[in-house]
Amino acid sequence: MKFSVRTLFIILSTISLFSSCSVDSDDTLSIVKQHVARVGDIHSYANLDQIRTKHLHLDLDVNFSNKTIYGVARHQMERLKDTDTAIFDIKYLDIQKVTTGKDKEKDADYVIGKNDSILGAPLMIAIDSTVKYINIYYKTTDKTEALDWLDPELTEGKKYPFLYSQGESILTRSWIPIQGSPSNRITYSADVKVPKEFLAIMSAQNPQKKNDTGMYHFEMNQPIPAYLIAIAVGNIDYKSLGSNCGVYSEPELLDACANELEDLPKMIHAAENLFGKYQWEQYDVIVLPYSFPFGGMENPRLTFANPTLITGDKSLVTVIAHELAHSWSGNLVTNASWEDFWLNEGFTVYLENRIMESIYGKDVADIHTVIEFQELQRTLEHIDLDDTRLKLNLEGRNPDDAMTDVAYIKGAYFLKTLENEVGRSKFDKFLNSYFAHFSFKTLSTEDFVNYLEKNLLKPNHVRFNVEEWIYGENIPSNCIKITSKRLEKVEKLAKDVGQGKIEKLKNYQLKDLVTQEWMSFIRKLPKDISAKTMKAIDDKLNFKNCGNSEIMCEWYIVAVKRGYTLAQPNIEKFLNKTGRMKYLEPIYESLYTSQYPGDKELALKIYQEAKKNYHPVARIGVESILK
């Protein structure tokens, strides 16, 4: 059935005299659904096979007093087929008006479809054959999920508020009207107005110091998908770490951040030697406040990072290696849809490990890899079998459901097993050709399989169970086995100490082992370990308050499971401070499902106090655990 926005306006003319409206009736919604073209992406309403954004310019006014961004999204369109409608994705945005034209703007008719709790709503704009520019005037609302507005007490300096965005996977549409499929890569520019005390930075060419006007201009000249458009505004300073890299943070953390990330130039050099030239000119990191829900986010030119990475011993810089690796896998070569998410993350974990091996040696890289496989095994124990596949079916589901260890670690082990089968030199040649061939493009899993067969397997006469790895459940039997003698030694130590032989720890200090070794130690403590023994471990190593978030998280989970109540005040303090989902979800889950009286109530109590400190994405995750 063919129809257009103009048809809708004929239908609605009897009930509305306005040039815009919200479509709510079931009959009209069914017509809308028939019109929506989801071209290879079930998580976007955009009719990308007909018309798509080529370049986006944003005029933004960031207002901290009412926690609102007032914006104009100016889309330069590329027409692929004749159409009288352009469809954009929006979610919880207040659309004020829509115009067409560049210099002389003309009001345009538009219709907003019924809101879906996951996808948001389609914004359908009537256009004619002459339209090349569409301007959407809007403002964000208190339901905008991508933005985290922080009051001063949630920052390091405690004096100024802070704002940052988090667009992955489909949240950019909640702060910018956009065609929100990763299959559509666009360039963008922005003019941003902020209070004069603040610096604004984006995933683009950035200023390195504040100016007196509060006006900042940005350019991203390489095409990127919408989920990588990002902004941060606050009392931010910058420190250079090399000719093309540096770090932003609040002034109070800047020196510590710079010291922790001083190996950035080495990482960039190692990655270029392995995977080809870095294509984004500048690579900077901003260390955000603690509410940021992830360890890192790979926004091009400007990785967003959580301050839990700043440990003083560089033990968690693997996260930065991961985000840097995204400059090739994910940012340079992007999954066409969220059902192909493993193409972003599986490749990135593999590349991250290669960077770590190049800088810190195979011994350290193997420790990280073994720990990751342990985490994958834990994940496989409690997810549905269908979700253990690399290529997922996400019809009717939130694309964030794809963000499990399966995409990251099973995907990486698929590539490690491939490398082991064909040899590293041949695999590296394949990787470089892959990134060059798909540079600034998107691809599906099927595109990758075809390219793999044609360019690696067939030329080298290799038979490999690709279908089983990608479309099959769990881990194939030919998965490469990686071991670490250092971890084996630590696991033996855990067994002895867990049986009460505390004297085995007499020669150890926290600094004597890397973070991942202590994580393995904690994980391998016996299930019947006594609270008395756990207290003795704490007296020696102070896990419960050591300042290393990875170690503390592992310790808190074991403490809850073993009834070690002396850690409870530290758990409560930790959950009130950090907003990183990697830590929040397992700790809350261990408390909520605990066999010990009072733990479930404690989880609910802590959450009621702490939720104001969490990003909306983190709140959704924790609330799903707490029912």
C-alpha positions in Angstrom: 0.0 0.0 0.0 1.5 3.3 -1.1 1.0 6.4 1.0 2.7 9.6 2.0 2.7 12.3 4.7 0.3 14.2 2.5 -2.1 11.3 2.7 -1.9 11.4 6.4 -2.8 15.1 6.4 -5.9 14.4 4.3 -6.9 11.8 6.9 -6.2 14.1 9.8 -7.6 17.3 8.3 -11.0 16.7 9.9 -9.5 16.7 13.3 -6.6 19.2 13.1 -5.9 22.5 11.4 -2.3 22.6 12.5 0.8 21.8 10.3 2.0 19.2 12.7 0.4 16.6 15.0 1.1 13.4 16.9 -0.4 10.2 15.4 -2.1 8.1 18.1 -5.1 6.2 16.5 -4.5 2.5 15.9 -5.8 2.9 12.3 -3.4 5.7 11.5 -0.5 3.9 13.2 -1.0 0.9 11.1 -0.7 3.1 8.0 2.4 4.6 9.4 3.9 1.2 10.0 3.2 0.2 6.4 5.0 3.3 5.2 8.1 2.9 7.4 11.0 1.4 5.5 13.5 -0.3 7.8 16.2 -1.0 5.3 18.3 -3.7 6.8 17.9 -2.2 10.3 14.9 -3.1 12.5 15.9 -0.4 15.0 15.4 2.7 12.7 12.3 4.2 11.1 14.3 6.1 8.5 13.6 5.5 4.8 17.3 5.3 4.0 16.7 3.5 0.7 14.9 6.7 -0.5 16.5 9.7 1.1 19.3 10.0 3.7 21.3 12.6 5.5 24.7 13.4 3.9 25.8 16.2 6.3 24.4 17.4 9.6 25.0 20.9 11.1 23.9 21.5 14.7 23.1 24.8 16.3 23.0 24.0 20.0 22.4 26.2 23.1 23.3 24.3 26.3 21.2 25.6 29.2 22.3 24.2 32.6 19.6 26.2 34.6 16.8 24.1 33.2 18.9 21.1 32.0 17.9 21.5 28.4 19.6 21.7 25.0 17.8 23.9 22.5 18.8 22.9 19.0 18.4 23.1 15.3 19.4 20.0 13.3 20.1 21.1 9.8 20.2 18.0 7.5 21.7 18.2 4.0 19.9 15.4 2.2 20.9 12.9 -0.5 18.0 11.6 -2.5 18.3 8.0 -3.8 14.8 7.5 -5.1 11.7 9.7 -5.8 9.9 10.3 -2.5 7.7 12.9 -0.9 8.6 11.9 2.6 11.8 12.0 4.7 11.7 10.0 7.9 13.8 10.6 11.0 14.1 8.9 14.4 13.2 10.8 17.5 12.6 9.9 21.1 11.2 12.1 23.9 12.1 15.3 21.9 10.0 18.4 21.8 9.8 19.2 18.1 9.0 22.9 17.7 8.9 23.3 14.0 10.4 21.9 10.7 11.5 23.9 7.7 13.1 23.2 4.4 15.7 25.2 2.5 19.1 26.6 3.3 19.1 30.4 3.1 15.3 31.1 2.8 13.6 28.5 5.1 10.0 27.5 4.4 7.7 25.8 7.0 7.2 22.1 6.3 4.3 19.8 7.2 5.3 16.9 9.5 3.7 14.1 11.5 5.1 12.3 14.6 4.1 8.7 14.9 3.2 6.9 18.1 6.1 6.5 20.5 7.6 3.0 21.0 9.3 2.5 24.4 12.5 1.2 22.7 12.6 2.8 19.2 11.0 6.2 20.0 8.8 7.6 17.2 9.1 8.3 13.4 9.2 12.0 12.5 7.8 12.1 8.9 8.3 15.3 6.9 6.6 16.2 3.7 9.0 17.2 1.0 8.9 17.9 -2.7 11.5 17.1 -5.4 13.4 20.3 -4.8 14.2 19.8 -1.1 17.9 19.4 -0.3 17.9 20.8 3.2 15.6 19.9 6.2 15.9 21.9 9.4 14.4 20.5 12.6 13.9 22.9 15.5 13.7 21.1 18.8 14.6 20.9 22.5 15.5 18.0 24.8 13.2 17.0 27.7 13.6 15.6 31.1 13.1 12.1 29.5 16.0 12.5 27.2 18.0 9.3 27.8 21.3 10.1 26.1 22.2 13.1 28.3 23.5 13.0 31.9 23.2 16.4 33.6 25.3 16.3 36.8 24.9 18.6 39.7 28.2 20.0 41.1 28.3 17.5 44.0 28.7 14.7 41.5 31.8 16.2 40.0 35.4 16.1 41.2 35.6 19.8 41.8 32.1 20.1 43.5 31.7 23.6 42.1 30.4 23.4 38.6 27.7 21.2 36.9 28.7 18.8 34.1 27.0 17.4 31.0 27.9 14.5 28.7 26.1 12.4 26.2 26.0 8.6 25.6 24.5 7.7 22.2 25.2 4.0 21.7 23.3 2.1 20.7 20.2 4.1 19.6 20.0 7.0 22.1 21.4 9.8 19.9 17.8 10.2 18.7 16.8 11.3 22.2 19.0 14.4 21.9 19.2 15.0 18.1 16.5 14.3 15.5 18.5 11.9 13.3 18.3 9.0 10.9 19.5 6.7 13.6 20.8 3.6 11.8 24.6 2.8 11.9 24.3 1.9 8.2 24.1 5.7 7.4 27.4 7.4 7.8 27.4 11.2 7.8 29.8 14.1 8.3 28.7 16.8 10.8 29.5 20.2 12.1 28.2 22.2 15.1 28.1 25.6 16.7 27.6 25.2 20.4 26.8 27.9 23.0 27.7 27.1 26.7 28.2 29.2 29.8 31.5 31.1 29.7 33.0 29.2 32.6 32.8 25.9 30.6 34.5 24.2 27.8 32.5 22.3 25.2 34.1 19.3 23.3 32.6 16.9 20.8 33.6 13.8 18.8 35.2 16.2 16.3 38.0 18.7 15.9 38.2 20.2 19.4 39.5 23.3 21.2 42.1 22.7 23.9 41.2 25.6 26.1 38.3 27.8 27.1 37.5 31.1 25.4 35.8 34.2 26.7 32.6 33.9 24.6 31.3 30.4 25.4 30.8 29.8 21.7 32.6 26.8 20.1 32.6 25.5 16.5 33.2 21.8 15.6 33.9 19.9 12.4 33.9 16.1 11.9 35.0 15.7 8.3 35.1 11.9 8.2 31.7 10.2 7.9 30.5 8.5 11.1 27.2 6.8 12.2 24.9 8.8 14.4 25.7 6.9 17.6 29.2 8.3 17.6 28.0 12.0 17.7 29.0 13.0 21.3 29.3 16.1 23.5 30.7 16.9 26.9 30.5 20.3 28.7 32.0 21.3 32.0 35.0 22.7 33.8 37.4 20.9 31.7 41.2 21.3 31.1 43.5 19.6 28.6 47.0 18.2 28.7 49.0 17.1 25.6 50.6 13.6 25.7 52.2 13.7 22.3 52.0 15.1 18.8 48.5 13.8 18.1 47.1 12.8 21.5 46.2 14.1 24.9 43.7 14.0 27.8 40.8 16.2 29.0 39.4 16.1 32.6 38.4 18.2 35.4 41.4 20.2 36.7 41.5 18.2 39.9 42.2 14.9 38.1 44.3 16.1 35.1 47.8 15.2 36.4 46.7 11.8 37.6 44.9 11.1 34.3 48.0 12.3 32.3 50.3 10.0 34.3 48.0 7.0 33.9 47.6 7.5 30.1 51.2 8.5 29.3 51.6 5.4 27.1 49.0 6.7 24.6 51.6 7.6 22.0 53.0 4.1 22.2 49.6 2.5 21.8 48.8 4.6 18.7 52.2 3.6 17.2 51.7 -0.1 18.0 48.2 0.0 16.5 49.3 1.7 13.3 52.1 -0.9 12.9 49.6 -3.7 13.3 46.5 -2.4 11.5 47.4 0.5 9.2 47.4 4.3 9.4 45.3 6.0 12.1 42.6 7.8 10.0 41.2 10.3 12.5 44.2 12.8 12.8 43.9 13.3 16.6 43.2 10.9 19.4 42.2 12.3 22.8 40.6 10.9 25.9 38.2 12.7 28.3 38.0 11.2 31.8 34.4 11.9 32.8 32.8 12.0 36.3 32.0 8.6 38.0 28.3 8.4 36.7 29.5 7.5 33.2 28.0 4.1 32.7 30.8 2.4 30.8 34.5 1.9 31.1 35.0 3.7 27.9 33.1 4.8 24.7 34.9 5.0 21.4 33.6 8.4 20.2 36.0 9.2 17.3 38.8 11.6 18.1 37.6 11.7 21.7 37.3 8.6 23.7 35.0 9.0 26.8 36.4 7.2 29.9 35.4 6.4 33.4 37.7 7.6 36.2 37.7 4.1 37.7 40.4 3.5 35.1 42.8 5.8 37.0 44.4 3.4 39.5 47.9 4.9 39.6 49.5 1.7 38.3 48.2 1.6 34.7 46.7 -1.8 35.4 43.4 -0.9 33.7 44.7 0.9 30.6 43.6 -2.1 28.6 40.2 -0.2 28.4 42.0 2.6 26.5 43.7 0.1 24.2 40.2 -1.2 23.5 38.7 2.2 22.7 41.7 3.1 20.6 41.3 -0.2 18.7 37.7 1.0 17.8 39.4 3.6 15.6 39.7 0.7 13.2 36.9 -1.7 14.1 33.6 0.0 14.8 34.5 3.6 13.8 36.4 3.0 10.5 34.5 -0.2 9.7 31.0 -0.3 11.3 28.3 -2.9 11.8 25.4 -2.3 9.5 22.9 -3.1 12.2 22.9 -3.9 15.9 22.3 -7.6 15.0 25.8 -7.5 13.6 27.3 -5.9 16.8 29.9 -8.6 17.2 31.7 -7.1 14.1 32.4 -4.0 16.2 33.3 -5.6 19.5 34.7 -9.0 18.6 37.3 -7.4 16.3 38.0 -4.7 18.9 38.8 -7.1 21.7 41.1 -9.0 19.4 42.8 -5.8 18.3 43.1 -4.6 21.9 44.8 -7.8 22.9 47.3 -7.4 20.1 48.1 -3.8 21.2 48.6 -4.9 24.8 50.9 -7.8 23.6 52.9 -5.3 21.5 53.5 -2.9 24.4 53.5 -5.0 27.6 54.4 -8.5 26.3 52.6 -11.8 25.5 52.6 -12.8 29.2 50.5 -9.9 30.2 48.2 -10.1 27.2 47.5 -13.8 27.9 46.5 -12.9 31.5 43.9 -10.5 30.1 42.7 -13.0 27.6 42.3 -15.8 30.1 40.4 -13.5 32.5 38.1 -12.5 29.6 37.3 -16.1 28.8 36.4 -16.7 32.4 33.9 -13.8 32.1 32.5 -15.3 28.9 31.9 -18.6 30.7 30.1 -16.9 33.5 27.9 -15.1 31.0 27.0 -18.3 29.1 25.7 -19.8 32.3 22.8 -17.4 32.6 21.7 -16.2 29.1 19.4 -17.8 26.7 20.9 -20.2 24.1 19.8 -18.0 21.2 21.8 -15.1 22.7 25.0 -17.2 22.6 25.2 -16.7 18.8 27.3 -14.0 17.3 24.7 -13.0 14.7 21.5 -12.2 16.7 17.8 -11.9 16.0 16.8 -8.7 17.8 13.3 -8.2 16.4 11.2 -6.5 19.0 14.1 -6.2 21.4 16.4 -3.4 22.7 19.6 -3.4 20.7 21.5 -3.1 24.0 20.6 -6.8 24.5 23.4 -7.5 22.0 26.0 -6.0 24.4 27.1 -9.1 26.2 30.4 -10.9 26.5 29.3 -13.1 23.6 29.8 -10.2 21.1 33.0 -9.1 22.7 34.8 -12.3 23.8 33.3 -15.1 21.7 33.8 -12.7 18.8 37.5 -12.2 19.7 38.1 -15.9 20.3 36.6 -16.6 16.8 39.3 -14.4 15.4 42.0 -15.8 17.6 41.1 -19.3 16.5 41.1 -18.2 12.9 44.6 -16.6 13.4 45.8 -19.8 14.9 44.5 -21.8 12.0 46.0 -19.7 9.1 49.0 -18.2 10.9 49.6 -14.7 12.2 51.3 -13.2 9.2 48.5 -14.3 6.8 45.9 -13.2 9.2 47.5 -9.7 9.7 47.6 -9.3 5.9 43.9 -10.1 5.8 43.1 -7.7 8.7 44.9 -4.8 6.9 43.1 -5.5 3.6 39.8 -5.8 5.5 40.2 -2.3 7.1 41.4 -0.8 3.9 38.5 -2.3 1.8 35.7 -1.3 4.2 37.2 2.0 5.3 34.4 4.4 6.3 31.8 1.9 5.3 29.3 -0.4 7.0 28.9 -4.1 6.5 26.7 -7.0 7.7 27.8 -10.3 9.0 27.1 -11.8 5.7 29.3 -9.3 3.9 32.1 -10.2 6.3 31.6 -14.0 5.7 31.8 -13.5 1.9 34.9 -11.3 2.3 36.6 -13.8 4.6 35.9 -16.7 2.3 37.2 -14.9 -0.8 40.3 -13.2 0.7 41.5 -15.5 3.5 40.1 -19.0 3.5 39.8 -19.9 -0.2 43.3 -18.5 -1.2 44.9 -20.4 1.6 42.9 -23.6 1.1 41.6 -23.5 4.7 38.5 -25.2 5.8 37.0 -23.5 8.9 33.7 -23.8 10.7 32.6 -20.2 10.2 28.9 -21.0 10.1 29.1 -22.8 13.5 31.0 -19.9 15.1 28.7 -17.2 13.9 25.3 -18.8 13.8 25.7 -21.6 16.2 25.1 -21.7 20.0 27.8 -21.6 22.7 31.6 -22.1 22.0 32.7 -24.5 19.2 35.0 -27.3 20.2 37.9 -26.1 18.1 38.2 -22.8 20.1 41.8 -22.0 20.8 42.9 -22.7 24.4 45.0 -20.0 26.0 46.7 -20.5 29.3 48.8 -18.5 31.8 51.3 -19.9 34.2 51.1 -16.8 36.3 47.4 -17.2 36.7 47.8 -20.9 37.5 50.2 -19.9 40.3 47.7 -17.4 41.7 44.9 -19.9 41.6 47.0 -22.4 43.6 47.6 -19.5 46.1 43.8 -18.9 46.3 43.1 -22.5 47.1 45.7 -22.6 49.9 44.6 -19.3 51.4 40.9 -20.2 51.1 41.7 -23.3 53.3 43.0 -21.0 56.0 46.7 -20.9 55.1 46.9 -17.2 55.5 50.7 -17.4 56.0 50.9 -18.0 52.2 50.2 -14.3 51.8 52.9 -13.0 54.1 55.3 -12.0 51.3 52.6 -10.4 49.2 51.5 -6.8 48.8 48.8 -5.5 46.5 51.4 -4.0 44.1 53.1 -7.4 43.6 50.5 -8.7 41.2 48.7 -7.1 38.3 45.0 -6.4 38.8 43.9 -9.4 36.7 46.0 -11.7 38.9 44.2 -10.5 42.0 40.9 -10.9 40.2 41.7 -14.5 39.4 42.8 -15.0 43.0 39.4 -13.8 44.3 37.4 -15.8 41.8 39.2 -19.0 42.7 38.7 -18.7 46.5 36.7 -21.8 47.6 32.9 -21.6 48.0 33.2 -22.7 51.7 35.7 -20.0 52.6 34.9 -18.6 56.1 34.2 -15.0 57.0 37.1 -15.2 59.4 39.5 -16.1 56.5 38.1 -13.3 54.4 38.7 -10.9 57.2 42.3 -12.1 57.5 42.8 -11.5 53.7 41.3 -8.0 54.1 43.6 -7.3 57.1 46.6 -8.2 54.9 45.6 -6.7 51.5 42.6 -4.4 52.2 40.6 -5.6 49.1 37.4 -4.0 50.4 38.9 -0.5 50.3 42.0 -0.8 48.0 40.9 1.9 45.5 41.1 -0.5 42.5 37.5 -0.8 41.3 38.0 -4.1 39.4 39.4 -5.8 42.6 36.9 -4.2 44.8 34.0 -5.3 42.6 35.2 -8.9 42.6 35.7 -8.9 46.4 32.2 -7.4 47.1 30.6 -10.1 45.0 32.4 -12.9 46.9 31.7 -11.1 50.2 27.9 -11.1 49.6 27.9 -14.7 48.5 30.0 -15.8 51.6 28.1 -13.7 54.1 31.2 -11.5 54.9 29.2 -8.5 56.3 32.2 -6.4 57.2 32.4 -5.3 53.6 28.9 -3.9 53.6 29.7 -0.3 54.4 32.3 -0.3 51.6 29.8 -1.8 49.2 27.3 0.9 50.0 29.9 3.6 49.5 31.1 2.1 46.2 27.6 1.8 44.8 26.9 5.4 45.7 30.1 6.6 44.0 30.4 4.8 40.7 27.9 4.6 37.9 29.8 2.0 35.8 27.4 -0.7 34.8 30.1 -3.4 34.8 30.3 -3.0 38.5 26.7 -2.0 39.4 24.9 -4.9 37.8 26.8 -7.9 39.3 26.9 -6.3 42.8 23.2 -5.5 42.9 22.4 -8.9 41.5 24.5 -10.6 44.2 22.7 -8.6 46.9 19.2 -9.0 45.4 19.6 -12.8 45.0 21.5 -13.4 48.2 20.6 -16.2 50.6 21.4 -14.0 53.6 18.7 -12.1 55.4 18.6 -8.4 54.8 20.8 -8.3 51.6 17.8 -7.9 49.3 16.5 -5.0 51.3 20.0 -3.5 51.4 20.1 -3.6 47.6 16.8 -1.7 47.4 17.9 0.8 50.1 21.2 1.6 48.4 19.6 2.0 45.0 17.0 4.5 46.3 19.9 6.6 47.6 22.3 6.1 44.7 20.1 6.2 41.6 20.3 10.0 41.3 24.1 9.4 40.7 23.5 7.0 37.7 23.1 7.6 34.0 19.6 6.7 32.7 21.1 3.6 30.9 22.5 2.4 34.2 19.2 3.0 36.0 17.4 0.9 33.5 19.9 -1.9 33.9 19.8 -2.0 37.7 16.0 -1.7 37.8 15.7 -4.8 35.6 17.7 -6.7 38.2 15.7 -5.3 41.1 12.4 -6.1 39.3 
